[in-house]
Amino acid sequence: MNESLSRSDVLIDLLRSYRIFGALGWGDLGDGHISARDPERTECFWLLRNGVPFTQATVDDMVLLNQSGDTVLGQGNVNSPAFNIHCPILTARADLNSAAHTHTPWGTPFSAEVRPILPITQEACIFVDDCALFDDEEVQIRGIEGGNRIAQCLGHKHATILRNHGLLTAGASVASAVVRFVTLERVAEAHLKVQNPVPISDESAKQAQDGLFREARVRAKFEYLAKFHGIE
């Protein structure tokens, strides 16, 4: 579901998303990135320029790139692996308008176990049959080919575990991608903390999915997340 936001609204959501990640203590070494498809030039997408702490991101720090990696609007360089990852995903999936990835305390170590998400908690049910496993040893995505493999692995799903690297989520809006990412990080934490989990059946998990994550309710979840961390 596309919220049909204006460019200004999309950029505000994007800067708030980076600040949410920063408030959670993520991206302190400059690792990670959140993209946003431009609603006016839909073949282009926005990323935060290099050197800006997530907690200090502003609209003026966003850079609009085309599919060749050329700067269309904004100033400054962007993280090249970020372009290599996000461009293929947003190019392959017209239904997606954002993707999110950063290195986190639970998602990154969980990715080193190279195992799928199981419905061991309520939140984990969201990702049953909607989280791929990118079993690939290229942890530093140096070229667009690596991003193409991630996009192919993602398929029609909204999340993937990048082997020995971390988590990646995507959505119809920036809010959707970010709410999914925060949720998936919690799910990864549960997987690492529980010694002998007993998952519910996939059938029961799928029955719970609609009530746990609906695109129509993402905006409210995103706003709550921002307000919880004092982000206007």
Stockholm file with secondary structure:
# STOCKHOLM 1.0

chainA/1-232         MNESLSRSDVLIDLLRSYRIFGALGWGDLGDGHISARDPERTECFWLLRNGVPFTQATVDDMVLLNQSGDTVLGQGNVNSPAFNIHCPILTARADLNSAAHTHTPWGTPFSAEVRPILPITQEACIFVDDCALFDDEEVQIRGIEGGNRIAQCLGHKHATILRNHGLLTAGASVASAVVRFVTLERVAEAHLKVQNPVPISDESAKQAQDGLFREARVRAKFEYLAKFHGIE
#=GR chainA/1-232 SS CCCCCCHHHHHHHHHHHHHHHHHTTCCTTSCCEECEECSSSTTCEEEECTTCCGGGCCGGGEEEECTTSCEEESCSCCCHHHHHHHHHHHHHCTTCCEEEEECCTTHHHHHTTCCCCCSCSTGGGGGTTSCEEECCSCCSCCSHHHHHHHHHHHTTCSEEEETTTEEEEEESSHHHHHHHHHHHHHHHHHHHHCSSCCCCCHHHHHHHHHHHCCHHHHHHHHHHHHHHTTCC
#=GC SS_cons         CCCCCCHHHHHHHHHHHHHHHHHTTCCTTSCCEECEECSSSTTCEEEECTTCCGGGCCGGGEEEECTTSCEEESCSCCCHHHHHHHHHHHHHCTTCCEEEEECCTTHHHHHTTCCCCCSCSTGGGGGTTSCEEECCSCCSCCSHHHHHHHHHHHTTCSEEEETTTEEEEEESSHHHHHHHHHHHHHHHHHHHHCSSCCCCCHHHHHHHHHHHCCHHHHHHHHHHHHHHTTCC
//
